[in-house]
Amino acid sequence: MQERFFKIWSVVTNPLWIPFVVSFWFLSYNTYDNDQQIDVKLYLIGLLTIIIPLLIYVILKILGIVQSIDLKTSKERTWPLICYTILIVIVARGGFRDGFHTPLYYFFIGIVVASFIAAVLSFMRYKISLHMMGIGGLLGFVFVLLFTMNLPLLYLIAGISIIAGVTASARLYLKAHSNHEIIFGFLTGLITQIYIGV
Protein backbone atom coordinates (compact mmCIF):
# COMPACT_ATOMS: atom_id res chain seq x y z
CA MET A 1 0.00 0.00 0.00
CA GLN A 2 2.78 2.40 0.96
CA GLU A 3 4.78 1.57 -2.15
CA ARG A 4 1.75 2.17 -4.35
CA PHE A 5 1.12 5.53 -2.68
CA PHE A 6 4.72 6.63 -3.20
CA LYS A 7 4.60 5.56 -6.88
CA ILE A 8 1.44 7.60 -7.45
CA TRP A 9 2.94 10.49 -5.51
CA SER A 10 6.05 10.39 -7.70
CA VAL A 11 3.88 10.68 -10.82
CA VAL A 12 1.90 13.60 -9.36
CA THR A 13 5.07 15.46 -8.36
CA ASN A 14 6.92 14.73 -11.60
CA PRO A 15 9.01 17.82 -12.49
CA LEU A 16 7.51 17.82 -15.98
CA TRP A 17 4.29 19.36 -14.65
CA ILE A 18 5.89 22.09 -12.53
CA PRO A 19 6.60 24.82 -15.18
CA PHE A 20 3.02 24.76 -16.47
CA VAL A 21 1.44 24.57 -12.99
CA VAL A 22 3.59 27.47 -11.75
CA SER A 23 2.80 29.52 -14.88
CA PHE A 24 -0.93 28.84 -14.56
CA TRP A 25 -0.88 29.79 -10.88
CA PHE A 26 1.19 32.94 -11.39
CA LEU A 27 -0.85 34.21 -14.35
CA SER A 28 -4.12 33.41 -12.55
CA TYR A 29 -2.92 35.01 -9.32
CA ASN A 30 -2.46 38.35 -11.06
CA THR A 31 -5.09 40.32 -12.99
CA TYR A 32 -4.39 41.20 -16.62
CA ASP A 33 -6.33 43.06 -19.30
CA ASN A 34 -5.42 40.85 -22.25
CA ASP A 35 -6.79 37.39 -21.36
CA GLN A 36 -6.25 36.12 -24.91
CA GLN A 37 -2.53 36.86 -24.71
CA ILE A 38 -2.37 34.97 -21.41
CA ASP A 39 -4.13 31.97 -22.96
CA VAL A 40 -1.68 31.91 -25.88
CA LYS A 41 1.24 32.07 -23.46
CA LEU A 42 -0.14 29.18 -21.41
CA TYR A 43 -0.73 27.09 -24.54
CA LEU A 44 2.88 27.74 -25.60
CA ILE A 45 4.22 26.77 -22.17
CA GLY A 46 2.07 23.61 -22.04
CA LEU A 47 3.15 22.58 -25.53
CA LEU A 48 6.86 23.11 -24.98
CA THR A 49 7.14 21.85 -21.40
CA ILE A 50 4.76 18.86 -21.43
CA ILE A 51 3.55 17.73 -24.86
CA ILE A 52 6.80 17.98 -26.86
CA PRO A 53 8.97 16.49 -24.05
CA LEU A 54 6.60 13.49 -23.91
CA LEU A 55 6.83 13.11 -27.70
CA ILE A 56 10.63 13.30 -27.48
CA TYR A 57 10.54 10.60 -24.81
CA VAL A 58 8.49 8.34 -27.11
CA ILE A 59 11.01 8.86 -29.94
CA LEU A 60 13.97 8.16 -27.62
CA LYS A 61 12.16 5.08 -26.32
CA ILE A 62 11.65 3.77 -29.88
CA LEU A 63 15.32 4.43 -30.64
CA GLY A 64 16.32 2.52 -27.51
CA ILE A 65 18.09 5.50 -25.95
CA VAL A 66 15.84 5.42 -22.86
CA GLN A 67 14.23 2.38 -21.26
CA SER A 68 11.53 3.90 -19.06
CA ILE A 69 10.00 7.28 -18.30
CA ASP A 70 11.73 7.19 -14.90
CA LEU A 71 15.12 7.64 -16.64
CA LYS A 72 16.67 5.41 -14.00
CA THR A 73 20.30 5.67 -15.13
CA SER A 74 22.44 8.76 -15.61
CA LYS A 75 23.17 7.68 -19.18
CA GLU A 76 19.46 7.73 -20.05
CA ARG A 77 19.06 11.27 -18.75
CA THR A 78 21.58 13.12 -20.90
CA TRP A 79 19.62 13.52 -24.15
CA PRO A 80 16.21 14.13 -22.53
CA LEU A 81 17.74 16.83 -20.34
CA ILE A 82 19.54 18.48 -23.28
CA CYS A 83 16.31 18.52 -25.31
CA TYR A 84 14.34 19.83 -22.33
CA THR A 85 16.86 22.60 -21.71
CA ILE A 86 16.55 23.73 -25.34
CA LEU A 87 12.75 23.73 -25.10
CA ILE A 88 12.83 25.86 -21.94
CA VAL A 89 15.18 28.33 -23.68
CA ILE A 90 12.58 28.60 -26.46
CA VAL A 91 9.85 29.25 -23.87
CA ALA A 92 11.91 31.95 -22.16
CA ARG A 93 12.86 33.70 -25.40
CA GLY A 94 9.58 33.28 -27.26
CA GLY A 95 7.04 33.57 -24.48
CA PHE A 96 8.30 36.70 -22.75
CA ARG A 97 9.36 39.02 -25.54
CA ASP A 98 6.51 41.33 -24.57
CA GLY A 99 8.41 42.32 -21.43
CA PHE A 100 5.57 41.27 -19.14
CA HIS A 101 5.63 38.70 -16.32
CA THR A 102 9.30 39.28 -15.51
CA PRO A 103 9.30 37.00 -12.41
CA LEU A 104 8.02 34.14 -14.56
CA TYR A 105 10.71 34.84 -17.16
CA TYR A 106 13.43 34.53 -14.52
CA PHE A 107 11.73 31.37 -13.24
CA PHE A 108 12.26 29.77 -16.64
CA ILE A 109 15.85 31.02 -16.81
CA GLY A 110 16.37 29.29 -13.46
CA ILE A 111 14.98 26.07 -14.95
CA VAL A 112 17.38 26.41 -17.89
CA VAL A 113 20.37 26.70 -15.55
CA ALA A 114 19.24 23.86 -13.28
CA SER A 115 18.46 21.56 -16.23
CA PHE A 116 21.83 22.33 -17.79
CA ILE A 117 23.58 21.48 -14.51
CA ALA A 118 21.62 18.21 -14.31
CA ALA A 119 22.54 17.40 -17.94
CA VAL A 120 26.24 18.03 -17.32
CA LEU A 121 26.15 15.87 -14.19
CA SER A 122 24.37 13.06 -16.03
CA PHE A 123 27.07 13.22 -18.71
CA MET A 124 29.55 12.76 -15.86
CA ARG A 125 27.50 9.72 -14.73
CA TYR A 126 26.00 11.38 -11.67
CA LYS A 127 22.23 11.62 -11.41
CA ILE A 128 20.61 14.11 -9.09
CA SER A 129 16.94 13.81 -8.17
CA LEU A 130 14.95 15.68 -10.81
CA HIS A 131 11.85 15.42 -8.62
CA MET A 132 13.62 17.25 -5.82
CA MET A 133 15.24 19.69 -8.24
CA GLY A 134 11.77 20.64 -9.49
CA ILE A 135 10.32 21.08 -6.02
CA GLY A 136 13.41 22.94 -4.84
CA GLY A 137 13.00 25.26 -7.82
CA LEU A 138 9.32 25.74 -6.99
CA LEU A 139 10.16 26.63 -3.40
CA GLY A 140 12.94 28.97 -4.56
CA PHE A 141 10.56 30.77 -6.93
CA VAL A 142 8.02 31.30 -4.16
CA PHE A 143 10.79 32.63 -1.89
CA VAL A 144 11.75 35.09 -4.64
CA LEU A 145 8.15 36.30 -4.94
CA LEU A 146 7.94 36.66 -1.16
CA PHE A 147 11.05 38.82 -0.98
CA THR A 148 10.74 40.83 -4.20
CA MET A 149 6.97 41.34 -4.44
CA ASN A 150 6.09 41.05 -0.75
CA LEU A 151 3.26 38.59 -1.45
CA PRO A 152 1.56 36.71 1.42
CA LEU A 153 2.96 33.28 0.61
CA LEU A 154 4.02 31.83 3.96
CA TYR A 155 1.29 29.18 3.95
CA LEU A 156 2.25 28.20 0.41
CA ILE A 157 5.89 27.89 1.46
CA ALA A 158 4.87 25.65 4.35
CA GLY A 159 2.79 23.49 2.01
CA ILE A 160 5.59 23.14 -0.54
CA SER A 161 8.03 22.23 2.25
CA ILE A 162 5.72 19.39 3.31
CA ILE A 163 5.43 18.25 -0.32
CA ALA A 164 9.23 18.30 -0.57
CA GLY A 165 9.53 16.12 2.52
CA VAL A 166 7.01 13.55 1.28
CA THR A 167 8.64 13.51 -2.17
CA ALA A 168 12.10 12.95 -0.71
CA SER A 169 10.70 10.09 1.38
CA ALA A 170 9.02 8.61 -1.71
CA ARG A 171 12.19 8.70 -3.82
CA LEU A 172 14.23 7.14 -1.03
CA TYR A 173 11.61 4.47 -0.28
CA LEU A 174 11.44 3.51 -3.97
CA LYS A 175 15.26 3.37 -4.03
CA ALA A 176 15.30 5.82 -6.95
CA HIS A 177 18.04 7.92 -5.36
CA SER A 178 20.54 8.04 -2.53
CA ASN A 179 20.49 10.69 0.20
CA HIS A 180 23.11 12.90 -1.46
CA GLU A 181 21.31 12.77 -4.83
CA ILE A 182 18.11 13.91 -3.10
CA ILE A 183 19.83 16.75 -1.25
CA PHE A 184 21.90 17.92 -4.21
CA GLY A 185 18.87 17.87 -6.49
CA PHE A 186 16.85 19.97 -4.06
CA LEU A 187 19.65 22.48 -3.54
CA THR A 188 20.27 22.78 -7.28
CA GLY A 189 16.67 23.79 -7.92
CA LEU A 190 16.42 26.04 -4.86
CA ILE A 191 19.70 27.92 -5.25
CA THR A 192 19.40 28.54 -9.00
CA GLN A 193 15.96 30.10 -8.59
CA ILE A 194 16.99 32.32 -5.67
CA TYR A 195 20.28 33.36 -7.31
CA ILE A 196 18.67 34.29 -10.62
CA GLY A 197 15.42 35.68 -9.22
CA VAL A 198 16.96 37.96 -6.61
N, C-alpha and C positions, 0 to 999 in steps of 0.2 A: 504493500500500500504506500509506504513512504517512498520507495523507489519510483513508483508510478507518479506520485505527486511531484517529485523533483524533476522527472523527465518532462512533465507537462509545464512545470514552472520554467524550465530551461527554454522551452519553445516560446512561452509567453514573453520572457525577458530577452529573447534573441536580439542582439545589437542591430540587426537589420531593420527592426521596426522603429528604433529610437529617433533617427532624424525626422521621419515623417510625423511621428507622435509629438515630438517637441515643436516642430514647425506648426502643426495644427493647433496645439495648445497656445503657442505664443501669438499666432495671428488671430486666434479667437479671443484671447485675453485682452487684446487691444482693439479699439474701435477705429475703423478705416472707412473712408468715403467710397473708394472704388472696390466694391466686393468682387466684381468680375476679375480684376487684376489679381486679387488674392486667390481666387479659385484657380486661375491659370498657374499661379506660382505653386500652389499645392499639388496640382496635377503634375507639374514638372518634377517636383521633389519626389512624389510618389513613384513616378515612372523611373527616374534615375537612381533612386535609393532602394527600391523594392523590386519592381517588375523586371528591369533589365539585369540586376544582379542575379535574380533567380533564373533568368534565361541563360545567363553566362554560366551559372552553375550546371544547368542541364547540358550545355555544350561541353563543358569540361568533364562532366560525368560520362558522356558518350565517348569522348576522346580518351578516357581512362586516366585523366590527370588527377581527378579527385575520386574518392571511393564512397564518401557519404557526405551529407550536408553538414555534419558535425565538424568536418575538416580536422580529423583527430590527430594527424601528424603535422609537424612543421613544414614538411615538404609539400603537402597538399595545400597549404595556406598561401604560398607565395603568389601564384598567379591570381587567385581570387582577390587577394588584398591589393595587388597592383591595379587590377581592373577597377576595383571599388574606389581606390584613391583617385583614379582618373575621372570616374563618374562624379565624385564629390567635387572635384575641381570644376567640372562643367556646371554643376549646380551653383557653386559659389560665384563663378564668373557670369553665367547666363541668367541666373535667377535674381541677382541683386544689382544689376546695372542701373536700375532706377534710383539707387542711392537711399532707398527706404529700408527699414528693418535691419539697421546696422548690427544690433546684437545678434540677430540670427545669422547674418553674414559671417561674423567672427566665430560663431558656433560651428559653422561648416568649415571654416579655415582650421579650427581646432581639430575637427574630425580628420581633415586632410593630413595634418601633422601626426596625429596619433596613429592613423592607418599606415602612414609611411614608415613610422617607427616599427610598427608591428610587422610590416612586410620585410623590412631590413633584418629584423630579429629572426623571422621565419627562414629567411635566406641563410642565416647563420645557424640554423637548426635549433632555435630556441622559440618556443611558442608561449606567448603570454595569453591570459584569459581574455578573449574578445568580449565575452559577456560582462566581465568586470570592467573592462576598458570602456564599454558603452555606458554602463551605469555610473562609473567614475566621471565620465564626460558629462553625463546628465546632471550629476550633482555639482560639478564644477560650473556648468552653465547657470544653474540656479543660484549658486553663490555669487557669480558675476552680476546677475540681475539684482540680487539683494544689495550688493555694495554700490553698483553704478546707478541703478534706477530707484533704489530705496523702496522696493516692492515688498509687501507683507508676505513673505514666503517661508517663514520659519516652520510652519506645519508641513509644508511640502518638502522641505529639507529633511525633517524628521521622518516623513513617510518614505522618501527615497533612501535614507540611511537604513531603514528596516528592510526595504527591498534588497539593498546591497548585501545585507547580512544573510538573508535567506538565499540569495543567489550564490553567494560564496559557499554556503553550506551545501547547496545543491550540487555545485560543480565538484566540490571535494567528495561528497558522498558517492557521486557517480564515477569517481576516479578519473574525471576529465582533465584535472590539473593538480599540480602540487601546490603547497602553500605559497612558495615564492612566486609561482606563475600567477596565482590569484592576486597577491599583493601588488606585484609589478604591473599587472594589467590595470588594476584599479587606479594606481598612482599615475600611470601613463595618461589615462583618460582625464583624471582630475586635474593634474598639473598643466597639461597642454591647454585645457579650457581656461583655467584661471590666468595662466601666463599670457595667452593671446587676448583674452577678453578684458583684462584689466590693464 
